Amino acid sequence: MSLEELLQSWGYVAILIGTFLEGETIVIFAGVFASQGMMSLPWVFTFALFGTFFGDQVYFTIGKRWGSRLLYSHPTLKRKTRSVFRLLKKYETGFILSFRFVYGLRNVSPFVIGMNGISHPRFAALNFIAAFVWATIFAGGGYVLGKTLESFIGRLHGVILLGILGFVALLSVISVVINRMRGNRDPRIQRLRRIQAIRQGRRAAAATAEK
């Protein structure tokens, strides 16, 4: 199902779910729909704001409670968090306000932030400010994009616009696949996986010996 079909079928719920998981592209699409009168821009903004806000609050809580255990058991996740730890150490407040705009760090960042002893109220306040700005930029940007193309292209702007957004979405998917393939070939990740397998084998042998 395409993003266009998803928005037409699920409406604002699709924005809420999409932004909870990540969702810049779906917010842009929704902003374009709002420019055509198919959705309400204030509601697009509201659902985008709370979807991205609560999504990051969940990731933050997971990091705070189970972060160390998850890093130990998932070597790939450990590799992704290194740059986040460094940035957070240098620019704590600035990084919390801006991480959702940095490609590749969007979902892992609140997880790492939760592991660094930052309180729930402090993160929630900064996270809400950042989410407000984020939702304004992407919902408003989609709306302006739709209106601009309508002015310059006329009746065909809808078809052309959806083609452009579909191409952007395809590039995003390709980028994610390439990054995962690179991670799987990374010798450091392979080494960590071998160490993890050895440790699991030792624990299994020890459990068998105790029986």
MODELLER restraints for C-alpha pairs under 7 A, 6 or more apart:
rsr = mdl.restraints
at = mdl.atoms
rsr.add(forms.Gaussian(group=physical.xy_distance, feature=features.Distance(at['CA:3:A'], at['CA:26:A']), mean=6.53, stdev=0.5))
rsr.add(forms.Gaussian(group=physical.xy_distance, feature=features.Distance(at['CA:6:A'], at['CA:14:A']), mean=6.54, stdev=0.5))
rsr.add(forms.Gaussian(group=physical.xy_distance, feature=features.Distance(at['CA:7:A'], at['CA:14:A']), mean=5.95, stdev=0.5))
rsr.add(forms.Gaussian(group=physical.xy_distance, feature=features.Distance(at['CA:12:A'], at['CA:44:A']), mean=6.73, stdev=0.5))
rsr.add(forms.Gaussian(group=physical.xy_distance, feature=features.Distance(at['CA:12:A'], at['CA:47:A']), mean=6.55, stdev=0.5))
rsr.add(forms.Gaussian(group=physical.xy_distance, feature=features.Distance(at['CA:15:A'], at['CA:26:A']), mean=6.45, stdev=0.5))
rsr.add(forms.Gaussian(group=physical.xy_distance, feature=features.Distance(at['CA:15:A'], at['CA:27:A']), mean=6.52, stdev=0.5))
rsr.add(forms.Gaussian(group=physical.xy_distance, feature=features.Distance(at['CA:15:A'], at['CA:47:A']), mean=6.18, stdev=0.5))
rsr.add(forms.Gaussian(group=physical.xy_distance, feature=features.Distance(at['CA:15:A'], at['CA:48:A']), mean=5.99, stdev=0.5))
rsr.add(forms.Gaussian(group=physical.xy_distance, feature=features.Distance(at['CA:16:A'], at['CA:47:A']), mean=5.25, stdev=0.5))
rsr.add(forms.Gaussian(group=physical.xy_distance, feature=features.Distance(at['CA:16:A'], at['CA:48:A']), mean=5.95, stdev=0.5))
rsr.add(forms.Gaussian(group=physical.xy_distance, feature=features.Distance(at['CA:16:A'], at['CA:51:A']), mean=4.56, stdev=0.5))
rsr.add(forms.Gaussian(group=physical.xy_distance, feature=features.Distance(at['CA:17:A'], at['CA:51:A']), mean=6.52, stdev=0.5))
rsr.add(forms.Gaussian(group=physical.xy_distance, feature=features.Distance(at['CA:18:A'], at['CA:26:A']), mean=6.62, stdev=0.5))
rsr.add(forms.Gaussian(group=physical.xy_distance, feature=features.Distance(at['CA:19:A'], at['CA:48:A']), mean=5.87, stdev=0.5))
rsr.add(forms.Gaussian(group=physical.xy_distance, feature=features.Distance(at['CA:19:A'], at['CA:51:A']), mean=4.91, stdev=0.5))
rsr.add(forms.Gaussian(group=physical.xy_distance, feature=features.Distance(at['CA:19:A'], at['CA:52:A']), mean=4.82, stdev=0.5))
rsr.add(forms.Gaussian(group=physical.xy_distance, feature=features.Distance(at['CA:20:A'], at['CA:51:A']), mean=4.46, stdev=0.5))
rsr.add(forms.Gaussian(group=physical.xy_distance, feature=features.Distance(at['CA:20:A'], at['CA:52:A']), mean=4.83, stdev=0.5))
rsr.add(forms.Gaussian(group=physical.xy_distance, feature=features.Distance(at['CA:20:A'], at['CA:54:A']), mean=6.65, stdev=0.5))
rsr.add(forms.Gaussian(group=physical.xy_distance, feature=features.Distance(at['CA:20:A'], at['CA:55:A']), mean=4.30, stdev=0.5))
rsr.add(forms.Gaussian(group=physical.xy_distance, feature=features.Distance(at['CA:21:A'], at['CA:55:A']), mean=6.40, stdev=0.5))
rsr.add(forms.Gaussian(group=physical.xy_distance, feature=features.Distance(at['CA:24:A'], at['CA:138:A']), mean=6.68, stdev=0.5))
rsr.add(forms.Gaussian(group=physical.xy_distance, feature=features.Distance(at['CA:25:A'], at['CA:169:A']), mean=6.76, stdev=0.5))
rsr.add(forms.Gaussian(group=physical.xy_distance, feature=features.Distance(at['CA:27:A'], at['CA:48:A']), mean=6.66, stdev=0.5))
rsr.add(forms.Gaussian(group=physical.xy_distance, feature=features.Distance(at['CA:27:A'], at['CA:138:A']), mean=6.03, stdev=0.5))
rsr.add(forms.Gaussian(group=physical.xy_distance, feature=features.Distance(at['CA:27:A'], at['CA:139:A']), mean=5.49, stdev=0.5))
rsr.add(forms.Gaussian(group=physical.xy_distance, feature=features.Distance(at['CA:28:A'], at['CA:138:A']), mean=5.51, stdev=0.5))
rsr.add(forms.Gaussian(group=physical.xy_distance, feature=features.Distance(at['CA:28:A'], at['CA:139:A']), mean=5.60, stdev=0.5))
rsr.add(forms.Gaussian(group=physical.xy_distance, feature=features.Distance(at['CA:28:A'], at['CA:141:A']), mean=6.72, stdev=0.5))
rsr.add(forms.Gaussian(group=physical.xy_distance, feature=features.Distance(at['CA:28:A'], at['CA:142:A']), mean=4.27, stdev=0.5))
rsr.add(forms.Gaussian(group=physical.xy_distance, feature=features.Distance(at['CA:29:A'], at['CA:142:A']), mean=6.30, stdev=0.5))
rsr.add(forms.Gaussian(group=physical.xy_distance, feature=features.Distance(at['CA:30:A'], at['CA:44:A']), mean=6.46, stdev=0.5))
rsr.add(forms.Gaussian(group=physical.xy_distance, feature=features.Distance(at['CA:30:A'], at['CA:139:A']), mean=6.94, stdev=0.5))
rsr.add(forms.Gaussian(group=physical.xy_distance, feature=features.Distance(at['CA:31:A'], at['CA:41:A']), mean=6.47, stdev=0.5))
rsr.add(forms.Gaussian(group=physical.xy_distance, feature=features.Distance(at['CA:31:A'], at['CA:44:A']), mean=6.87, stdev=0.5))
rsr.add(forms.Gaussian(group=physical.xy_distance, feature=features.Distance(at['CA:31:A'], at['CA:139:A']), mean=4.69, stdev=0.5))
rsr.add(forms.Gaussian(group=physical.xy_distance, feature=features.Distance(at['CA:31:A'], at['CA:140:A']), mean=6.29, stdev=0.5))
rsr.add(forms.Gaussian(group=physical.xy_distance, feature=features.Distance(at['CA:31:A'], at['CA:142:A']), mean=4.14, stdev=0.5))
rsr.add(forms.Gaussian(group=physical.xy_distance, feature=features.Distance(at['CA:31:A'], at['CA:143:A']), mean=4.31, stdev=0.5))
rsr.add(forms.Gaussian(group=physical.xy_distance, feature=features.Distance(at['CA:32:A'], at['CA:142:A']), mean=4.77, stdev=0.5))
rsr.add(forms.Gaussian(group=physical.xy_distance, feature=features.Distance(at['CA:32:A'], at['CA:143:A']), mean=4.76, stdev=0.5))
rsr.add(forms.Gaussian(group=physical.xy_distance, feature=features.Distance(at['CA:32:A'], at['CA:145:A']), mean=6.75, stdev=0.5))
rsr.add(forms.Gaussian(group=physical.xy_distance, feature=features.Distance(at['CA:32:A'], at['CA:146:A']), mean=4.78, stdev=0.5))
rsr.add(forms.Gaussian(group=physical.xy_distance, feature=features.Distance(at['CA:33:A'], at['CA:39:A']), mean=5.70, stdev=0.5))
rsr.add(forms.Gaussian(group=physical.xy_distance, feature=features.Distance(at['CA:34:A'], at['CA:40:A']), mean=5.34, stdev=0.5))
rsr.add(forms.Gaussian(group=physical.xy_distance, feature=features.Distance(at['CA:34:A'], at['CA:41:A']), mean=5.26, stdev=0.5))
rsr.add(forms.Gaussian(group=physical.xy_distance, feature=features.Distance(at['CA:34:A'], at['CA:143:A']), mean=6.21, stdev=0.5))
rsr.add(forms.Gaussian(group=physical.xy_distance, feature=features.Distance(at['CA:35:A'], at['CA:143:A']), mean=4.90, stdev=0.5))
rsr.add(forms.Gaussian(group=physical.xy_distance, feature=features.Distance(at['CA:35:A'], at['CA:146:A']), mean=5.59, stdev=0.5))
rsr.add(forms.Gaussian(group=physical.xy_distance, feature=features.Distance(at['CA:35:A'], at['CA:147:A']), mean=5.89, stdev=0.5))
rsr.add(forms.Gaussian(group=physical.xy_distance, feature=features.Distance(at['CA:44:A'], at['CA:139:A']), mean=6.67, stdev=0.5))
rsr.add(forms.Gaussian(group=physical.xy_distance, feature=features.Distance(at['CA:45:A'], at['CA:135:A']), mean=5.68, stdev=0.5))
rsr.add(forms.Gaussian(group=physical.xy_distance, feature=features.Distance(at['CA:45:A'], at['CA:136:A']), mean=6.50, stdev=0.5))
rsr.add(forms.Gaussian(group=physical.xy_distance, feature=features.Distance(at['CA:45:A'], at['CA:139:A']), mean=5.83, stdev=0.5))
rsr.add(forms.Gaussian(group=physical.xy_distance, feature=features.Distance(at['CA:48:A'], at['CA:135:A']), mean=5.66, stdev=0.5))
rsr.add(forms.Gaussian(group=physical.xy_distance, feature=features.Distance(at['CA:49:A'], at['CA:131:A']), mean=5.60, stdev=0.5))
rsr.add(forms.Gaussian(group=physical.xy_distance, feature=features.Distance(at['CA:49:A'], at['CA:132:A']), mean=5.78, stdev=0.5))
rsr.add(forms.Gaussian(group=physical.xy_distance, feature=features.Distance(at['CA:49:A'], at['CA:135:A']), mean=5.28, stdev=0.5))
rsr.add(forms.Gaussian(group=physical.xy_distance, feature=features.Distance(at['CA:52:A'], at['CA:131:A']), mean=6.35, stdev=0.5))
rsr.add(forms.Gaussian(group=physical.xy_distance, feature=features.Distance(at['CA:53:A'], at['CA:127:A']), mean=6.52, stdev=0.5))
rsr.add(forms.Gaussian(group=physical.xy_distance, feature=features.Distance(at['CA:53:A'], at['CA:128:A']), mean=6.10, stdev=0.5))
rsr.add(forms.Gaussian(group=physical.xy_distance, feature=features.Distance(at['CA:53:A'], at['CA:131:A']), mean=5.74, stdev=0.5))
rsr.add(forms.Gaussian(group=physical.xy_distance, feature=features.Distance(at['CA:56:A'], at['CA:110:A']), mean=5.81, stdev=0.5))
rsr.add(forms.Gaussian(group=physical.xy_distance, feature=features.Distance(at['CA:59:A'], at['CA:110:A']), mean=5.60, stdev=0.5))
rsr.add(forms.Gaussian(group=physical.xy_distance, feature=features.Distance(at['CA:59:A'], at['CA:111:A']), mean=4.95, stdev=0.5))
rsr.add(forms.Gaussian(group=physical.xy_distance, feature=features.Distance(at['CA:60:A'], at['CA:110:A']), mean=4.62, stdev=0.5))
rsr.add(forms.Gaussian(group=physical.xy_distance, feature=features.Distance(at['CA:60:A'], at['CA:111:A']), mean=4.65, stdev=0.5))
rsr.add(forms.Gaussian(group=physical.xy_distance, feature=features.Distance(at['CA:60:A'], at['CA:113:A']), mean=6.47, stdev=0.5))
rsr.add(forms.Gaussian(group=physical.xy_distance, feature=features.Distance(at['CA:60:A'], at['CA:114:A']), mean=4.60, stdev=0.5))
rsr.add(forms.Gaussian(group=physical.xy_distance, feature=features.Distance(at['CA:61:A'], at['CA:114:A']), mean=6.22, stdev=0.5))
rsr.add(forms.Gaussian(group=physical.xy_distance, feature=features.Distance(at['CA:62:A'], at['CA:111:A']), mean=6.43, stdev=0.5))
rsr.add(forms.Gaussian(group=physical.xy_distance, feature=features.Distance(at['CA:63:A'], at['CA:111:A']), mean=4.24, stdev=0.5))
rsr.add(forms.Gaussian(group=physical.xy_distance, feature=features.Distance(at['CA:63:A'], at['CA:112:A']), mean=5.99, stdev=0.5))
rsr.add(forms.Gaussian(group=physical.xy_distance, feature=features.Distance(at['CA:63:A'], at['CA:114:A']), mean=4.69, stdev=0.5))
rsr.add(forms.Gaussian(group=physical.xy_distance, feature=features.Distance(at['CA:63:A'], at['CA:115:A']), mean=5.32, stdev=0.5))
rsr.add(forms.Gaussian(group=physical.xy_distance, feature=features.Distance(at['CA:64:A'], at['CA:114:A']), mean=4.25, stdev=0.5))
rsr.add(forms.Gaussian(group=physical.xy_distance, feature=features.Distance(at['CA:64:A'], at['CA:115:A']), mean=4.83, stdev=0.5))
rsr.add(forms.Gaussian(group=physical.xy_distance, feature=features.Distance(at['CA:67:A'], at['CA:115:A']), mean=6.05, stdev=0.5))
rsr.add(forms.Gaussian(group=physical.xy_distance, feature=features.Distance(at['CA:71:A'], at['CA:77:A']), mean=6.14, stdev=0.5))
rsr.add(forms.Gaussian(group=physical.xy_distance, feature=features.Distance(at['CA:71:A'], at['CA:78:A']), mean=5.23, stdev=0.5))
rsr.add(forms.Gaussian(group=physical.xy_distance, feature=features.Distance(at['CA:75:A'], at['CA:189:A']), mean=6.13, stdev=0.5))
rsr.add(forms.Gaussian(group=physical.xy_distance, feature=features.Distance(at['CA:75:A'], at['CA:192:A']), mean=5.87, stdev=0.5))
rsr.add(forms.Gaussian(group=physical.xy_distance, feature=features.Distance(at['CA:75:A'], at['CA:193:A']), mean=6.48, stdev=0.5))
rsr.add(forms.Gaussian(group=physical.xy_distance, feature=features.Distance(at['CA:76:A'], at['CA:189:A']), mean=6.17, stdev=0.5))
rsr.add(forms.Gaussian(group=physical.xy_distance, feature=features.Distance(at['CA:81:A'], at['CA:108:A']), mean=6.79, stdev=0.5))
rsr.add(forms.Gaussian(group=physical.xy_distance, feature=features.Distance(at['CA:81:A'], at['CA:112:A']), mean=6.72, stdev=0.5))
rsr.add(forms.Gaussian(group=physical.xy_distance, feature=features.Distance(at['CA:84:A'], at['CA:109:A']), mean=6.22, stdev=0.5))
rsr.add(forms.Gaussian(group=physical.xy_distance, feature=features.Distance(at['CA:84:A'], at['CA:112:A']), mean=6.98, stdev=0.5))
rsr.add(forms.Gaussian(group=physical.xy_distance, feature=features.Distance(at['CA:85:A'], at['CA:112:A']), mean=6.89, stdev=0.5))
rsr.add(forms.Gaussian(group=physical.xy_distance, feature=features.Distance(at['CA:87:A'], at['CA:95:A']), mean=6.81, stdev=0.5))
rsr.add(forms.Gaussian(group=physical.xy_distance, feature=features.Distance(at['CA:88:A'], at['CA:95:A']), mean=6.04, stdev=0.5))
rsr.add(forms.Gaussian(group=physical.xy_distance, feature=features.Distance(at['CA:96:A'], at['CA:126:A']), mean=6.70, stdev=0.5))
rsr.add(forms.Gaussian(group=physical.xy_distance, feature=features.Distance(at['CA:96:A'], at['CA:127:A']), mean=6.86, stdev=0.5))
rsr.add(forms.Gaussian(group=physical.xy_distance, feature=features.Distance(at['CA:97:A'], at['CA:126:A']), mean=6.14, stdev=0.5))
rsr.add(forms.Gaussian(group=physical.xy_distance, feature=features.Distance(at['CA:97:A'], at['CA:127:A']), mean=6.58, stdev=0.5))
rsr.add(forms.Gaussian(group=physical.xy_distance, feature=features.Distance(at['CA:97:A'], at['CA:130:A']), mean=5.01, stdev=0.5))
rsr.add(forms.Gaussian(group=physical.xy_distance, feature=features.Distance(at['CA:98:A'], at['CA:130:A']), mean=6.77, stdev=0.5))
rsr.add(forms.Gaussian(group=physical.xy_distance, feature=features.Distance(at['CA:99:A'], at['CA:105:A']), mean=6.51, stdev=0.5))
rsr.add(forms.Gaussian(group=physical.xy_distance, feature=features.Distance(at['CA:99:A'], at['CA:106:A']), mean=6.07, stdev=0.5))
rsr.add(forms.Gaussian(group=physical.xy_distance, feature=features.Distance(at['CA:99:A'], at['CA:109:A']), mean=6.69, stdev=0.5))
rsr.add(forms.Gaussian(group=physical.xy_distance, feature=features.Distance(at['CA:100:A'], at['CA:106:A']), mean=4.70, stdev=0.5))
rsr.add(forms.Gaussian(group=physical.xy_distance, feature=features.Distance(at['CA:149:A'], at['CA:157:A']), mean=5.59, stdev=0.5))
rsr.add(forms.Gaussian(group=physical.xy_distance, feature=features.Distance(at['CA:150:A'], at['CA:157:A']), mean=5.44, stdev=0.5))
rsr.add(forms.Gaussian(group=physical.xy_distance, feature=features.Distance(at['CA:183:A'], at['CA:189:A']), mean=6.98, stdev=0.5))
